[in-house]
C-alpha cells in the first residue's frame, strides 16, 4: 500500500486530453488516479496483482506499425567480392 502520488509518463487524461498530467497512488486496496490539469478523478478497486497496466503511448501499437510489412535486412560482407 503506497500513499506516494506518482506521475504516470505517457498517459493522457480522459477528460482534458493533457499528456503527462495524471498521477496515481494506491491506498486500502484502491487505486486512485487524478489529473492535475483538470478535475478528473477516478478510483478503481485492486482485484489482484495480475491487473493490466495503464494504457500509455509507450505500450500501444501505433496505426502505421499495424499495417507495415516487416522485411528482413540482409547485410553483405564488404570483404568478399561478389561473383
Biopython code that builds the backbone (N, CA, C, O; Angstrom):
import numpy as np
from Bio.PDB.StructureBuilder import StructureBuilder

atoms = [
    (1, "UNK", "N", (0.840, -1.185, 0.000)),
    (1, "UNK", "CA", (0.000, 0.000, 0.000)),
    (1, "UNK", "C", (0.883, 1.245, 0.000)),
    (1, "UNK", "O", (1.712, 1.438, 0.889)),
    (2, "UNK", "N", (0.693, 2.056, -0.984)),
    (2, "UNK", "CA", (1.534, 3.227, -1.152)),
    (2, "UNK", "C", (0.678, 4.481, -1.183)),
    (2, "UNK", "O", (-0.296, 4.557, -1.932)),
    (3, "UNK", "N", (1.036, 5.452, -0.379)),
    (3, "UNK", "CA", (0.352, 6.739, -0.392)),
    (3, "UNK", "C", (1.117, 7.757, -1.215)),
    (3, "UNK", "O", (0.693, 8.908, -1.323)),
    (4, "UNK", "N", (2.261, 7.346, -1.809)),
    (4, "UNK", "CA", (3.065, 8.251, -2.607)),
    (4, "UNK", "C", (2.375, 8.453, -3.963)),
    (4, "UNK", "O", (2.087, 7.492, -4.676)),
    (5, "UNK", "N", (2.121, 9.704, -4.296)),
    (5, "UNK", "CA", (1.482, 10.015, -5.578)),
    (5, "UNK", "C", (2.576, 10.146, -6.631)),
    (5, "UNK", "O", (3.510, 10.935, -6.483)),
    (6, "UNK", "N", (2.443, 9.355, -7.700)),
    (6, "UNK", "CA", (3.454, 9.338, -8.755)),
    (6, "UNK", "C", (2.813, 9.697, -10.090)),
    (6, "UNK", "O", (1.701, 9.265, -10.394)),
    (7, "UNK", "N", (3.530, 10.493, -10.885)),
    (7, "UNK", "CA", (3.062, 10.816, -12.223)),
    (7, "UNK", "C", (3.319, 9.625, -13.136)),
    (7, "UNK", "O", (4.355, 8.968, -13.030)),
    (8, "UNK", "N", (2.385, 9.351, -14.025)),
    (8, "UNK", "CA", (2.482, 8.240, -14.956)),
    (8, "UNK", "C", (2.888, 8.809, -16.310)),
    (8, "UNK", "O", (2.122, 9.549, -16.928)),
    (9, "UNK", "N", (4.085, 8.467, -16.774)),
    (9, "UNK", "CA", (4.610, 9.001, -18.032)),
    (9, "UNK", "C", (3.827, 8.466, -19.216)),
    (9, "UNK", "O", (3.572, 7.265, -19.313)),
    (10, "UNK", "N", (3.449, 9.354, -20.108)),
    (10, "UNK", "CA", (2.803, 8.967, -21.352)),
    (10, "UNK", "C", (1.302, 8.803, -21.287)),
    (10, "UNK", "O", (0.680, 8.548, -22.318)),
    (11, "UNK", "N", (0.692, 8.937, -20.125)),
    (11, "UNK", "CA", (-0.758, 8.769, -20.004)),
    (11, "UNK", "C", (-1.442, 10.094, -20.312)),
    (11, "UNK", "O", (-1.018, 11.149, -19.840)),
    (12, "UNK", "N", (-2.506, 10.026, -21.109)),
    (12, "UNK", "CA", (-3.291, 11.223, -21.391)),
    (12, "UNK", "C", (-4.559, 11.201, -20.544)),
    (12, "UNK", "O", (-5.131, 10.140, -20.294)),
    (13, "UNK", "N", (-4.981, 12.350, -20.119)),
    (13, "UNK", "CA", (-6.178, 12.471, -19.294)),
    (13, "UNK", "C", (-7.411, 12.169, -20.140)),
    (13, "UNK", "O", (-7.548, 12.715, -21.235)),
    (14, "UNK", "N", (-8.313, 11.310, -19.659)),
    (14, "UNK", "CA", (-9.516, 11.011, -20.432)),
    (14, "UNK", "C", (-10.471, 12.194, -20.560)),
    (14, "UNK", "O", (-11.318, 12.204, -21.454)),
    (15, "UNK", "N", (-10.354, 13.170, -19.701)),
    (15, "UNK", "CA", (-11.266, 14.321, -19.753)),
    (15, "UNK", "C", (-10.692, 15.474, -20.574)),
    (15, "UNK", "O", (-11.356, 15.958, -21.490)),
    (16, "UNK", "N", (-9.472, 15.927, -20.267)),
    (16, "UNK", "CA", (-8.929, 17.114, -20.944)),
    (16, "UNK", "C", (-7.869, 16.785, -21.991)),
    (16, "UNK", "O", (-7.407, 17.680, -22.699)),
    (17, "UNK", "N", (-7.479, 15.527, -22.101)),
    (17, "UNK", "CA", (-6.502, 15.029, -23.084)),
    (17, "UNK", "C", (-5.100, 15.600, -22.884)),
    (17, "UNK", "O", (-4.286, 15.548, -23.805)),
    (18, "UNK", "N", (-4.802, 16.137, -21.717)),
    (18, "UNK", "CA", (-3.458, 16.619, -21.433)),
    (18, "UNK", "C", (-2.553, 15.416, -21.151)),
    (18, "UNK", "O", (-2.931, 14.494, -20.428)),
    (19, "UNK", "N", (-1.358, 15.444, -21.732)),
    (19, "UNK", "CA", (-0.436, 14.333, -21.550)),
    (19, "UNK", "C", (0.481, 14.595, -20.350)),
    (19, "UNK", "O", (0.853, 15.735, -20.072)),
    (20, "UNK", "N", (0.832, 13.527, -19.656)),
    (20, "UNK", "CA", (1.748, 13.569, -18.510)),
    (20, "UNK", "C", (1.222, 14.434, -17.361)),
    (20, "UNK", "O", (2.003, 15.076, -16.658)),
    (21, "UNK", "N", (-0.083, 14.449, -17.173)),
    (21, "UNK", "CA", (-0.683, 15.213, -16.073)),
    (21, "UNK", "C", (-1.421, 14.309, -15.088)),
    (21, "UNK", "O", (-2.021, 14.804, -14.134)),
    (22, "UNK", "N", (-1.388, 12.987, -15.303)),
    (22, "UNK", "CA", (-2.080, 12.034, -14.429)),
    (22, "UNK", "C", (-1.113, 11.539, -13.361)),
    (22, "UNK", "O", (0.012, 11.131, -13.650)),
    (23, "UNK", "N", (-1.578, 11.586, -12.135)),
    (23, "UNK", "CA", (-0.800, 10.972, -11.060)),
    (23, "UNK", "C", (-1.646, 9.889, -10.415)),
    (23, "UNK", "O", (-2.872, 9.986, -10.370)),
    (24, "UNK", "N", (-0.982, 8.863, -9.919)),
    (24, "UNK", "CA", (-1.679, 7.694, -9.388)),
    (24, "UNK", "C", (-1.065, 7.279, -8.062)),
    (24, "UNK", "O", (0.110, 7.527, -7.793)),
    (25, "UNK", "N", (-1.894, 6.639, -7.237)),
    (25, "UNK", "CA", (-1.443, 6.082, -5.978)),
    (25, "UNK", "C", (-2.420, 5.011, -5.537)),
    (25, "UNK", "O", (-3.529, 4.914, -6.063)),
    (26, "UNK", "N", (-2.006, 4.207, -4.573)),
    (26, "UNK", "CA", (-2.843, 3.134, -4.040)),
    (26, "UNK", "C", (-2.989, 3.317, -2.542)),
    (26, "UNK", "O", (-2.055, 3.717, -1.849)),
    (27, "UNK", "N", (-4.189, 3.013, -2.059)),
    (27, "UNK", "CA", (-4.452, 3.131, -0.635)),
    (27, "UNK", "C", (-5.638, 2.230, -0.290)),
    (27, "UNK", "O", (-6.687, 2.316, -0.929)),
    (28, "UNK", "N", (-5.480, 1.378, 0.702)),
    (28, "UNK", "CA", (-6.545, 0.487, 1.180)),
    (28, "UNK", "C", (-7.159, -0.343, 0.053)),
    (28, "UNK", "O", (-8.381, -0.431, -0.062)),
    (29, "UNK", "N", (-6.317, -0.947, -0.770)),
    (29, "UNK", "CA", (-6.729, -1.798, -1.893)),
    (29, "UNK", "C", (-7.560, -1.063, -2.939)),
    (29, "UNK", "O", (-8.392, -1.668, -3.616)),
    (30, "UNK", "N", (-7.336, 0.223, -3.066)),
    (30, "UNK", "CA", (-7.998, 1.031, -4.094)),
    (30, "UNK", "C", (-6.924, 1.824, -4.821)),
    (30, "UNK", "O", (-6.053, 2.433, -4.200)),
    (31, "UNK", "N", (-6.999, 1.807, -6.157)),
    (31, "UNK", "CA", (-6.071, 2.578, -6.986)),
    (31, "UNK", "C", (-6.747, 3.889, -7.360)),
    (31, "UNK", "O", (-7.871, 3.891, -7.861)),
    (32, "UNK", "N", (-6.076, 4.985, -7.122)),
    (32, "UNK", "CA", (-6.599, 6.315, -7.428)),
    (32, "UNK", "C", (-5.810, 6.926, -8.581)),
    (32, "UNK", "O", (-4.603, 6.717, -8.698)),
    (33, "UNK", "N", (-6.502, 7.682, -9.432)),
    (33, "UNK", "CA", (-5.871, 8.455, -10.496)),
    (33, "UNK", "C", (-6.530, 9.825, -10.528)),
    (33, "UNK", "O", (-7.747, 9.949, -10.388)),
    (34, "UNK", "N", (-5.706, 10.852, -10.715)),
    (34, "UNK", "CA", (-6.256, 12.199, -10.838)),
    (34, "UNK", "C", (-5.403, 13.009, -11.790)),
    (34, "UNK", "O", (-4.206, 12.766, -11.946)),
    (35, "UNK", "N", (-6.046, 13.976, -12.423)),
    (35, "UNK", "CA", (-5.359, 14.874, -13.334)),
    (35, "UNK", "C", (-5.090, 16.186, -12.598)),
    (35, "UNK", "O", (-5.973, 16.734, -11.938)),
    (36, "UNK", "N", (-3.866, 16.676, -12.722)),
    (36, "UNK", "CA", (-3.531, 17.945, -12.081)),
    (36, "UNK", "C", (-3.886, 19.128, -12.980)),
    (36, "UNK", "O", (-3.750, 20.281, -12.572)),
    (37, "UNK", "N", (-4.343, 18.846, -14.209)),
    (37, "UNK", "CA", (-4.716, 19.892, -15.153)),
    (37, "UNK", "C", (-6.209, 20.222, -15.094)),
    (37, "UNK", "O", (-6.606, 21.365, -15.317)),
    (38, "UNK", "N", (-7.031, 19.214, -14.792)),
    (38, "UNK", "CA", (-8.479, 19.428, -14.707)),
    (38, "UNK", "C", (-8.991, 18.712, -13.454)),
    (38, "UNK", "O", (-8.196, 18.311, -12.605)),
    (39, "UNK", "N", (-10.287, 18.554, -13.336)),
    (39, "UNK", "CA", (-10.842, 17.948, -12.113)),
    (39, "UNK", "C", (-11.131, 16.455, -12.265)),
    (39, "UNK", "O", (-11.949, 15.915, -11.520)),
    (40, "UNK", "N", (-10.473, 15.768, -13.223)),
    (40, "UNK", "CA", (-10.674, 14.332, -13.396)),
    (40, "UNK", "C", (-10.159, 13.585, -12.173)),
    (40, "UNK", "O", (-9.057, 13.850, -11.693)),
    (41, "UNK", "N", (-10.961, 12.649, -11.672)),
    (41, "UNK", "CA", (-10.585, 11.801, -10.540)),
    (41, "UNK", "C", (-11.234, 10.446, -10.742)),
    (41, "UNK", "O", (-12.402, 10.362, -11.122)),
    (42, "UNK", "N", (-10.488, 9.393, -10.491)),
    (42, "UNK", "CA", (-11.002, 8.040, -10.681)),
    (42, "UNK", "C", (-10.456, 7.139, -9.579)),
    (42, "UNK", "O", (-9.297, 7.259, -9.181)),
    (43, "UNK", "N", (-11.293, 6.245, -9.099)),
    (43, "UNK", "CA", (-10.829, 5.244, -8.139)),
    (43, "UNK", "C", (-11.292, 3.871, -8.605)),
    (43, "UNK", "O", (-12.448, 3.682, -8.984)),
    (44, "UNK", "N", (-10.368, 2.920, -8.570)),
    (44, "UNK", "CA", (-10.630, 1.568, -9.042)),
    (44, "UNK", "C", (-10.202, 0.576, -7.976)),
    (44, "UNK", "O", (-9.122, 0.715, -7.403)),
    (45, "UNK", "N", (-11.027, -0.418, -7.703)),
    (45, "UNK", "CA", (-10.602, -1.441, -6.739)),
    (45, "UNK", "C", (-9.486, -2.290, -7.345)),
    (45, "UNK", "O", (-9.505, -2.595, -8.538)),
    (46, "UNK", "N", (-8.528, -2.663, -6.524)),
    (46, "UNK", "CA", (-7.448, -3.538, -6.952)),
    (46, "UNK", "C", (-7.902, -4.956, -6.680)),
    (46, "UNK", "O", (-7.991, -5.380, -5.527)),
    (47, "UNK", "N", (-8.194, -5.699, -7.761)),
    (47, "UNK", "CA", (-8.729, -7.040, -7.595)),
    (47, "UNK", "C", (-7.643, -8.066, -7.355)),
    (47, "UNK", "O", (-7.777, -8.914, -6.474)),
    (48, "UNK", "N", (-6.569, -8.003, -8.124)),
    (48, "UNK", "CA", (-5.463, -8.929, -7.940)),
    (48, "UNK", "C", (-4.179, -8.295, -8.455)),
    (48, "UNK", "O", (-4.198, -7.217, -9.049)),
    (49, "UNK", "N", (-3.079, -8.970, -8.222)),
    (49, "UNK", "CA", (-1.780, -8.432, -8.623)),
    (49, "UNK", "C", (-1.538, -8.551, -10.120)),
    (49, "UNK", "O", (-0.610, -7.924, -10.630)),
    (50, "UNK", "N", (-2.337, -9.331, -10.845)),
    (50, "UNK", "CA", (-2.141, -9.501, -12.281)),
    (50, "UNK", "C", (-2.994, -8.525, -13.084)),
    (50, "UNK", "O", (-3.258, -8.757, -14.264)),
    (51, "UNK", "N", (-3.420, -7.451, -12.463)),
    (51, "UNK", "CA", (-4.243, -6.457, -13.158)),
    (51, "UNK", "C", (-3.441, -5.842, -14.304)),
    (51, "UNK", "O", (-2.217, -5.731, -14.232)),
    (52, "UNK", "N", (-4.140, -5.453, -15.345)),
    (52, "UNK", "CA", (-3.456, -4.909, -16.512)),
    (52, "UNK", "C", (-2.871, -3.538, -16.191)),
    (52, "UNK", "O", (-3.376, -2.810, -15.337)),
    (53, "UNK", "N", (-1.801, -3.209, -16.894)),
    (53, "UNK", "CA", (-1.156, -1.926, -16.670)),
    (53, "UNK", "C", (-1.939, -0.815, -17.347)),
    (53, "UNK", "O", (-2.751, -1.075, -18.235)),
    (54, "UNK", "N", (-1.703, 0.408, -16.935)),
    (54, "UNK", "CA", (-2.368, 1.552, -17.523)),
    (54, "UNK", "C", (-1.933, 1.701, -18.974)),
    (54, "UNK", "O", (-0.777, 1.437, -19.307)),
    (55, "UNK", "N", (-2.836, 2.114, -19.827)),
    (55, "UNK", "CA", (-2.524, 2.289, -21.233)),
    (55, "UNK", "C", (-1.761, 3.589, -21.425)),
    (55, "UNK", "O", (-2.201, 4.655, -20.995)),
    (56, "UNK", "N", (-0.615, 3.482, -22.076)),
    (56, "UNK", "CA", (0.210, 4.653, -22.347)),
    (56, "UNK", "C", (0.582, 4.665, -23.821)),
    (56, "UNK", "O", (0.319, 3.701, -24.539)),
    (57, "UNK", "N", (1.192, 5.755, -24.272)),
    (57, "UNK", "CA", (1.639, 5.806, -25.666)),
    (57, "UNK", "C", (2.795, 4.847, -25.909)),
    (57, "UNK", "O", (3.059, 4.470, -27.050)),
    (58, "UNK", "N", (3.479, 4.454, -24.853)),
    (58, "UNK", "CA", (4.631, 3.566, -24.988)),
    (58, "UNK", "C", (4.209, 2.116, -25.194)),
    (58, "UNK", "O", (4.848, 1.405, -25.970)),
    (59, "UNK", "N", (3.159, 1.657, -24.528)),
    (59, "UNK", "CA", (2.780, 0.250, -24.635)),
    (59, "UNK", "C", (1.660, -0.004, -25.637)),
    (59, "UNK", "O", (1.073, -1.086, -25.627)),
    (60, "UNK", "N", (1.349, 0.952, -26.497)),
    (60, "UNK", "CA", (0.346, 0.771, -27.548)),
    (60, "UNK", "C", (1.036, 0.665, -28.897)),
    (60, "UNK", "O", (2.090, 1.265, -29.107)),
    (61, "UNK", "N", (0.451, -0.089, -29.806)),
    (61, "UNK", "CA", (0.959, -0.195, -31.164)),
    (61, "UNK", "C", (0.320, 0.911, -31.995)),
    (61, "UNK", "O", (-0.903, 1.049, -32.031)),
    (62, "UNK", "N", (1.163, 1.695, -32.660)),
    (62, "UNK", "CA", (0.651, 2.780, -33.490)),
    (62, "UNK", "C", (0.019, 2.226, -34.754)),
    (62, "UNK", "O", (0.335, 1.113, -35.174)),
    (63, "UNK", "N", (-0.878, 3.005, -35.366)),
    (63, "UNK", "CA", (-1.597, 2.565, -36.565)),
    (63, "UNK", "C", (-0.652, 2.216, -37.709)),
    (63, "UNK", "O", (-0.861, 1.216, -38.396)),
    (64, "UNK", "N", (0.395, 3.032, -37.925)),
    (64, "UNK", "CA", (1.296, 2.744, -39.035)),
    (64, "UNK", "C", (2.117, 1.481, -38.778)),
    (64, "UNK", "O", (2.571, 0.845, -39.729)),
    (65, "UNK", "N", (2.315, 1.107, -37.518)),
    (65, "UNK", "CA", (3.025, -0.130, -37.212)),
    (65, "UNK", "C", (2.148, -1.347, -37.458)),
    (65, "UNK", "O", (2.660, -2.423, -37.769)),
    (66, "UNK", "N", (0.836, -1.195, -37.325)),
    (66, "UNK", "CA", (-0.069, -2.316, -37.536)),
    (66, "UNK", "C", (-0.113, -2.721, -39.007)),
    (66, "UNK", "O", (-0.244, -3.905, -39.316)),
    (67, "UNK", "N", (-0.007, -1.759, -39.909)),
    (67, "UNK", "CA", (-0.162, -2.041, -41.327)),
    (67, "UNK", "C", (1.164, -2.223, -42.059)),
    (67, "UNK", "O", (1.154, -2.571, -43.240)),
    (68, "UNK", "N", (2.283, -2.007, -41.417)),
    (68, "UNK", "CA", (3.578, -2.125, -42.066)),
    (68, "UNK", "C", (3.954, -3.577, -42.301)),
    (68, "UNK", "O", (3.741, -4.439, -41.448)),
    (69, "UNK", "N", (4.516, -3.832, -43.476)),
    (69, "UNK", "CA", (5.080, -5.144, -43.748)),
    (69, "UNK", "C", (6.506, -5.157, -43.235)),
    (69, "UNK", "O", (7.278, -4.234, -43.493)),
    (70, "UNK", "N", (6.848, -6.196, -42.513)),
    (70, "UNK", "CA", (8.191, -6.326, -41.978)),
    (70, "UNK", "C", (9.026, -7.134, -42.955)),
    (70, "UNK", "O", (8.641, -8.235, -43.350)),
    (71, "UNK", "N", (10.168, -6.588, -43.344)),
    (71, "UNK", "CA", (11.063, -7.276, -44.267)),
    (71, "UNK", "C", (12.433, -7.374, -43.626)),
    (71, "UNK", "O", (12.911, -6.405, -43.034)),
    (72, "UNK", "N", (13.073, -8.532, -43.735)),
    (72, "UNK", "CA", (14.406, -8.679, -43.141)),
    (72, "UNK", "C", (15.437, -7.875, -43.927)),
    (72, "UNK", "O", (15.302, -7.673, -45.134)),
    (73, "UNK", "N", (16.453, -7.429, -43.230)),
    (73, "UNK", "CA", (17.546, -6.696, -43.840)),
    (73, "UNK", "C", (18.716, -7.653, -44.000)),
    (73, "UNK", "O", (19.110, -8.325, -43.046)),
    (74, "UNK", "N", (19.273, -7.716, -45.209)),
    (74, "UNK", "CA", (20.426, -8.580, -45.442)),
    (74, "UNK", "C", (21.672, -7.706, -45.470)),
    (74, "UNK", "O", (21.753, -6.738, -46.227)),
    (75, "UNK", "N", (22.628, -8.056, -44.644)),
    (75, "UNK", "CA", (23.877, -7.301, -44.581)),
    (75, "UNK", "C", (24.931, -8.095, -45.339)),
    (75, "UNK", "O", (25.159, -9.272, -45.058)),
    (76, "UNK", "N", (25.568, -7.443, -46.297)),
    (76, "UNK", "CA", (26.592, -8.086, -47.106)),
    (76, "UNK", "C", (27.957, -7.864, -46.485)),
    (76, "UNK", "O", (28.217, -6.808, -45.910)),
    (77, "UNK", "N", (28.814, -8.836, -46.597)),
    (77, "UNK", "CA", (30.183, -8.722, -46.086)),
    (77, "UNK", "C", (30.985, -7.940, -47.106)),
    (77, "UNK", "O", (31.177, -8.430, -48.219)),
    (78, "UNK", "N", (31.471, -6.730, -46.776)),
    (78, "UNK", "CA", (32.195, -5.918, -47.757)),
    (78, "UNK", "C", (33.553, -6.502, -48.126)),
    (78, "UNK", "O", (34.147, -6.082, -49.118)),
    (79, "UNK", "N", (34.059, -7.464, -47.349)),
    (79, "UNK", "CA", (35.370, -8.042, -47.622)),
    (79, "UNK", "C", (35.350, -9.097, -48.710)),
    (79, "UNK", "O", (36.393, -9.390, -49.296)),
    (80, "UNK", "N", (34.214, -9.667, -48.992)),
    (80, "UNK", "CA", (34.120, -10.716, -50.008)),
    (80, "UNK", "C", (33.615, -10.122, -51.315)),
    (80, "UNK", "O", (32.580, -9.457, -51.327)),
    (81, "UNK", "N", (34.338, -10.352, -52.431)),
    (81, "UNK", "CA", (33.867, -9.831, -53.711)),
    (81, "UNK", "C", (32.676, -10.628, -54.219)),
    (81, "UNK", "O", (32.579, -11.835, -53.996)),
    (82, "UNK", "N", (31.777, -9.942, -54.901)),
    (82, "UNK", "CA", (30.609, -10.595, -55.497)),
    (82, "UNK", "C", (31.021, -11.292, -56.792)),
    (82, "UNK", "O", (31.873, -10.785, -57.521)),
    (83, "UNK", "N", (30.441, -12.417, -57.077)),
    (83, "UNK", "CA", (30.725, -13.139, -58.310)),
    (83, "UNK", "C", (29.521, -13.189, -59.187)),
    (83, "UNK", "O", (29.574, -13.761, -60.276)),
]
sb = StructureBuilder()
sb.init_structure("model")
sb.init_model(0)
sb.init_chain("A")
sb.init_seg("    ")
for serial, (resi, resn, name, xyz) in enumerate(atoms, 1):
    if name == "N":
        sb.init_residue(resn, " ", resi, " ")
    sb.init_atom(name, np.array(xyz, "f"), 0.0, 1.0, " ", f" {name:<3s}", serial, name[0])
structure = sb.get_structure()
